[in-house]
Amino acid sequence: MTLTELSVAGRLGMRLDFRDRGKGIANIELALQDGFTTANSLGLGLGGARRLVNEFAITSVVGEGTHVQLTQWKRR
């Protein structure tokens, strides 16, 4: 995980980048649905993270890994 402090045009925020070199996610849209799990959990991880931040991005390549980027801007 990498944490970056942001300052863009006077706007402050932070960005978290999560990268792994795991098996990747074959169906990102399915993985973002509440209740979807591959680990017998509640299935709220990715979808919950997307709801909690201002900007959310995910890319994944099967067999290579996944990159999730979360950005939260400070309220003015």
N, C-alpha and C positions, 0 to 999 in steps of 0.2 A: 504494500500500500504506500502511496505517495500522497502527501498533503501539501497543497500549494495555496498560499495566500494570494488573493487577487485584488487588484486595484485597476479598474477599467473606467476611464472617463469619470473619475470621482466616486465610482461605485465600488464598495468593498465586499469581499466574499471569500469563499474558500472552495477548493476543488479537491476531491478525493479520487484517486485513480487506483483501481484494484486490477491486478493482472495475475493470471495463472497460466501454467503450461500444462493444464489438465486435458481431459478428453474433449472439451468443448461442448457447446450446446447445439444440438441438431435443429431444434425448433424454438427459437427465441420467443415468439408470440405465445406459444404454449407455456413456456417456462415463466412468463410474466403473469399468467392467470393465477388469481387467488386459488389456493387449494392444490395447485400442482406441486408435487414433490417427488424426488428420487431418493429421499433419505428418511422416509416415514416421519416427516415433521409436519408442521401446520401448513406449509406451503405459502408463506406470506413474505418470504425474503426479498426477492427481486421486485415484485409488485409493490410491496410495502415501502421499499427504498425509493422507488419511483414516485410514490405519492408524497413522500416526506421532503423532497428537494425541489428546487426551482427548475433545474435542468438535469436530465438523465440520458445517458447514452450507453449502449451495449453493443459490442461486436464480438463474434465468436466464430472460430473456425474448428470444425470437427477434427480432432486429432492434433490440434495445435494449442488451443487454449482460449481464454475469454478475457476481455477487457471491459470493465464497467467504470464509467466516469459519472460522478455525482457533483453537482455544483449548487451551492447555496449562497444566495446574495443577502447581505444585511439589509434589513428594512431601514428606510430613511426616517 
